[in-house]
Amino acid sequence: MLENVQPVKVMSFFEKICSIPHGSGNTKAISDYCVNFAESRGFWVRQDEMNNVVIVKEASEGYEQAPTLMIQGHLDMVCEKNGDVDFDFEKEGLRLQTKGDFVYAEGTTLGGDDGIAVACALAILDDDTIKHPRLEVIFTTEEEVGMEGALALDMSDLRGEYLINIDSEEEGKILTSCAGGMRSDIKFHMKPWAMDGICVKLTIRGLLGGHSGTEIDKRRANANVILGRALYELNKMVNFGVASVNGGAKDNAIPREAQAVICVPEDAVDTMHQMMTKFISDIRNEYKTSDPGLEIVVECTEAVRDFGVFSPDSFQRVLFVWFNAPNGIQSMSADLEGLVESSLNLGIISTVGDTVALRYSVRSSVKSLKWYISDKLEYLTEMMGGDYSFEGEYPEWEYKKDSSLRALASDVFESMYGKTPELEAIHAGLECGLFHEKKPELDMISIGPDIFDIHTPQERLSISSTQRTYAYLMKMLEQFPKYCK
């Protein structure tokens, strides 16, 4: 599909990467591919138990005295697909398509985040005509589910003093700092109950979704939050029972769909429809701009007897937390205009056996605010008798006042394109925070080509932007010794 797409070497590697299943938690095959790539070319390579890969390429002639540069990206991708698409992320390669300036995957996420970083790095390693300092290429895993690969990575034997992370999605922007974060889990053990009535499915769908860091400021609807509001409204006048609630697939993706299976007494079905009709009208009005495709479907399926639901008391405790817990932007930066300072996203709600679980992605560029949000969730949960825990906590990456690498990137960009790049801090988490924690002396930037609608089936990578970004990266390698000594 990408045989004649420029830059040919980069796109060839990208297509190969897309042919290998590499969702989070399923990275052994793509990790082995990178190891085999390195070994076949005689490079020093290291693979660890997390499937992280480090490849070293010695400096080209004339660059031996320059310091070592790290180039880094992550191997795993977010696996999302449209509801009507039959696709197995564990076994199938992505179905690539091109249209105009874009590469995309048919009905699924593309994994340009962060397959394009891996492709660019492999292309550099594979090209002996490029002038460059000694390179330490780092491919981490499980970035999308808590940066667990970077957390486990041993950097004690690495010599790099500078690092270029290729995990950004806007050309012309040089990222200089990022938020820290964690995953917060709330669990309630439910008591069984039985009731007679009509089985009803409530489905929230048609939302745009998106990345819970980079797109949280777009105020897009969260399917899980809307489902909680729907059940709260219904609870005001109808004594229904809940059999299951499920929504979202990734904590760091704004959920696009959610569903509840409930049981409604037969004499309350008309009341339910009246209330839901008003609720649907109100919600569609709230999100008419951000999510014009929002749908709420109320489907009465069958009459049931002794239908298994949660006890009223146990579900009320869940609903109290679900309805009252914060979600979305919590604070904006007073120092950097337009920067989200702290937020959280109810990414997943699930029913497994007798347990209802809520999973949040918490982010903040201020450490104390991250813990403040976590404390709020914990307090609410424990007051209602639930269990709270967190994992995957990662640090923020603070702005470095004096940066030779940032000066290099800015000057090269301006010389190539005649304009000054934007220097930006982002609300999304990057592995740079963990690298800084392990090696505080590191001078880092993050760049990348234009990728749109990441973490959704509408994800698409700009071909022309990839061409320019790769040329920009090669020019930085060439000019590296002049700035970084």
N, C-alpha and C positions, 0 to 999 in steps of 0.2 A: 504493500500500500504506500509506503514512504520511500520507495526505491530512488526516485528522482527528486526528492524534496531536499532543498538546501537548508542548513549545511549537511551534506550527505552523510558524513561520518557520525555526526551527532544523531541524526534522525534514524540512521541504521541501528545504532545502539538503543535508541529509545523504542523502536519497534520490537527489538529483541526482548527488552525488558518487559514490554507490554504483553508479550507472548508467554511469559512465565507468571503464574499466579503468585502474587506477593502482597496480599492483604496483611494487615497487622495480625501477628500470631501465626503467620504462614510464610515465613521468610527464609527457610532453610534452602529452598531451591534457588532463589535469586542470590542469596549469599554465596552458595557454592559456585554459581555461574561467575561471580566476580573473582572468587579465588582461582578458578580454572583459567580465567582471563589473565590474571597476574602471573600464575605459574607458567603458562604457555609462552609468556614474553620475558621470562627470567627476572621478574621483579620480586623484591622481598615482600612477603604478604603474611598477615596474621589474621586468623579467624578465631573468635572466642565463643563461649557457650551461648551467648545471646545472639549469635550470628552476625555480630559486628565484624566489619572487615577493614583492615588498614593495609594500604599498598604504598610502597615507597619507590619513587623514581628519582635517581640521582640527577644532579644539576647538569644542564647542557653546557657545552664548551663555552668558557668565558664567564659563567655564572657561579663558579664553584665557591667564591668567597661570599656570596649573598646568603643571608639567613634563610632558614627553612620556612616554607609556606605550606600551610594546611589548606586543602580544599575539601569541603564537607557537604554531604547531603544525606538523606535517609532513604532506606530501601523499602519501607512499608508504605502502603497506600490505604486510604479510606475506601471501603467497599459499599457503595450505595447503588441501588438500581430502581428503575421505575417498577411499580407494582405489577404491571402486565408483561414484564420481561422475564423470560425463562433463561436464567444464567446462573452458573455455579462458580463463584469466585475462588473456591478451593481447587478447582480442577481445570477451568477454562482460561485460555488467553483472551485478552480484551479484543473486541471486534472494532478495529480502528476504521475510521472514515475521515475523509478530508472534504472541506467545503470552503471555497474561497481561500482565505488566509488562515483557516483553522483546522487543527487536528482534534478529533473528538472520538469517543467510544460509543458505539450504538447502544443506547438505553442504560448505560452505566457510567460511573465515574471513570475518568481517564487515568488518574494517577500521575498527572503532570506534576502534582505535588506528591512526591518529589522525584519522580522518575527522570525528569529533565535534568536534575542536578547530577544524577548518576550517569546519564548519557553524556553530558558535557565532560565530566571528569574522565570517563573511559576514553572519550575521543582525544582528550589531551594526552592521556597516558599512551595512547596508540599511535600518536603522531610524533615522529622523531625530528620533524622540521621546525617544531615550535621551540622558541628560546624561553627558558624558564629556570628558576632556582630549584634547589632540591625540594621535591614535593612529597608531602605526606597526605595521601588521599584517604579520607575517613568516611566510611559508609556505616551509619548506625541503623538500628532497628527499633521497632515499637515506639516511634516518635509520636504517632497519632493516638496512642493509648497511654500516654504518660511519660514519654521520653525515657523508657526503661532501658533501652540500649545505651544511650548516652550516659545514663546514670551508672551503668555497670562498666562502662568502658575504662580500661586501664590506660592512662596516658603517661605513666611514669617513665616509659622508655622513648617517648616522642620528643623531638627536638624543636618542633615548630614554635616560632615566636609570633607569627601572624596567621590569621585564619580568615578565609573567604567562605562564608556559608551561602549556598545557593538554594535558599528555601523561601524566597520572596516571590510575590506574584505581580509586581508592578514595575515595568521597565522605567528607568529614569529616576528611581528612588533608591537611595542608599540607606539601609536601615542601620541605626546606631545604638539602639537599645530596645528591650522588649519586656513584656510582663512576665511575672512568675505565676504559678498556679498549682492546682491540685484537683484530684477527683474526690468528691464527697458522696458517700453512700448512706442512704437511709433505708432501714428495713423494719417492717412490721410483720409479726407472726399473727395470722388471722385465725379467728375461731370459725368453725363451720356452722352453717345454718341451712335450713331448707324452707322453701315457700312455693306456693302455687301462683300461677299467673301467665302472662304472655312474655315470651323471651324476646328481647329487643337488642339490636346491635346499634350502637352509636359510633359513627365513623367520622373523624375529622380528616380531610384530605385536600389536595390541591394547593398546598402552601409552597412557597419558594424555598424555604430552608436556607442553608448556607453555613459558613464557618462561624463558630460561636465567638471567635476572637475578632477577625477582620471585618465581619459583617454584623456584629451585634449592634452597631450604631445605626443600622438601617431600620431598626424598629420592626423587624419582620415578625410575623405571628409565630408562636410556638405551639405546635399541635398538642403537646402534653398539658400546657397551661390552659389552653382553651377547653380541653376535655375536662380538666378539674373544675373549671368555671361552670361548664354545662351540668356536671353532676351536682355541684353546689346549688345552682338555680333549681334544678329538678327536686333536690332534697327539701326545698322550702315547702312544697305542697304534696309531694307524692312519696309514699312509703315503699320505695323500691328496694330490691336487693341487688348486690353487685357480685357477679361470678368471676370476672377478670377485667383487668385494665392493662393495656399494652400500648407503647408508643415509642418511636425513635429507635435508632440503631447504634448511634455513637454519642458519647457524652459531649464531644466537641463539635457536633453538628446540630444546628437548630432543627428540631424534628419537623418533618413535613406531614406525617400521618400519625394518627393515634386512634385506638378503638376500645370501647368498653362493651362488655356483654352484661346485660342487666335483666332482672325479672320484675315486671310491673303488674300489680293486681289488675284483673280484667276491668274492674269498674273505674280504674284510674287512667286507662289508656288515652281517652279523649283529653283529659287534663294534661297528660304528658305532651300530647301533640300540640295543644294550645301554647304551653309554656315553651316548648322547643321552637315553635314557629317564631315567637317573639325573640327568643334568644338568638336564633340564626340571623334574623334581620339585624339585631343590634351588633352582633359580632362582625357580620359582613360590612356593616357601615364603618366600624372601627378600623378595619383593615382594607378598606376599599382601594387605598392607594398602594400600600406596601404588598398586599397579597390579594389581588383582584380575583384570583382563581379559587379562593377559599370555598370549600363545600363542607356542609355538615349533613350527613345522611342518617335518617332515622328509619330503621328497617325492623318491622315486627315479623318475626319468623314463625313461631308456633306456640300453642298453648302447652304448658308444662305443669307437672305435679311433682312435689318434693324436689324441686330444682335446687341444686347445690349452689349456695351463695355464701358471702361472708356475713357473720353476725352483725347486726346494726351497730353495736358498740365498737367492735373492732374496726369497721369501715369508717365510722365517724372520726376516730382517732387519726386514721390515714388522711381523710379528707381535710381535717383541720390543718395538718402540716402542709399538705399539698396546696391548699387554697391560700394559706397565710405566708408561706415561705417566700422570700424575695426571688425575683427573677429578672434578668436583663441588666441594663446599666445601673450601677449603684453610685458611682461618682465620676466626675470629669476632672481632668488635670487642671489645676490653677496656673501651672507653669507653661504648658504647651497647649495652645488653643486647638480645640477639636479632638484632643486625644482622650479616649476613654481610659479612666484611671483604674476602675474596678468594676467587675461584673460577675454574673453567674448565669449558667444555662442549664435548665432542666432537660438534659439530653435524652434520658431513657427512663421510662416507667415500665415495669414488668411484673407479671404474676407467674410465679413458679411454685407449684404445690400450694402450701399454706402461707406463702410469703409474698408480700407486695413490696417492691423495691423501687426507690427513686435514686437516680444518679445525676449529680450535678458536675459541671465543669466550672471551677472557680478560678478567676484570674484577677491579678492586680499588679501594677508596677510599684506599689508601695506594700512592703511586707506586712506591716501591721494591719492594713485593710484586708488583706487576704485572710488573715487569721480572725479578724472581726466578722467577716462573712461566715467563715467556718463555725465560729462560736455561736452565731445566730442559728444556723441550721442545727447544731448540736443541742442547743437549749430547747428549741421548739420540739425536736424529736424526743428528747428524753422526758420532757414534761408530759408528752402523750404516750409514754411507755414504749417507744421504739428504740432501735439500736442505731447508733451513728458511728461511722468510721471514715477515715480518709486514707488515700494512698497516692502514689505518683507525684508527691509534692516536689516542685522544681523551683529554682531561684530565678529572680529577675536578672536581666542583664543591664547593668547601669552604664550610662553614657560616659565615655572616656574623653576627657577634655582635650588632650593632646594625642592625636592619632596620625602616624605616618601613613598607615594603610588607607585611612579615610581621605587624606590629602592626595594620595596616588589615584584613588578611584575618582575623586572629584575632578582632578586636572585632566586625566585621560578621557573622561566622559566629555568634558567641555571641549577638548581638542578634537574629538571625533565628531561631535554633533553640534558644536557651536552654541551650546546652552549649558547653564549650570544645573546639575542634578539636584533633586530635593533630598535633604538630609532629614530623616524621619524616625521617630520612635513609634512602635506599634503596640497594640493591645494583645495581639496574639503571642503565644509563647514560642520561643525558639530555643534550640539546644545550646545556643551561645551562652545562656545563663549557666548551664551545667559545666561547659568548657571553662568559663571564667572562674567558676568555683574550684575546679581542679587545677587550673593554671592561671592564677590572677594576673600574670604579666602579659597574657595574650592581648594582642591588638586585633580587633575583629570588625568586619562589616558583613552585611547580608545583602545579596542582590538576587535578581532573577528576571526572567522574561514575563510578558503579560500572560497570565492565566486567569480565566474568568469562571465564576460560579464553582469554585473548588468545593469538594465534598458533596457535590450534587451530580445527578445524571446529566446535567447541562454543562458540565465542566468542559472547557475547550482551551487549547493552547495556540497562541498566535505563532505562525510559522515565521513571519518577517521579524517579529520581536525576538524569537529564538536566534535567528541569524545575527541580528545586531548584538544581542547579549553575548553570544559566543565570540564574536569578533572583539567585543569590549573586554572580555575576560582574557583573551590571548594578548591583547595590547597591554593589559595590566601586568601580565607575566613578563612581557618583554621589557617594560619600564620599571619593574619591581626593584632592581638594584639601585636605581637612582634615588629612590625615596626611602627604602627600608634597608638599614645597614646595621 
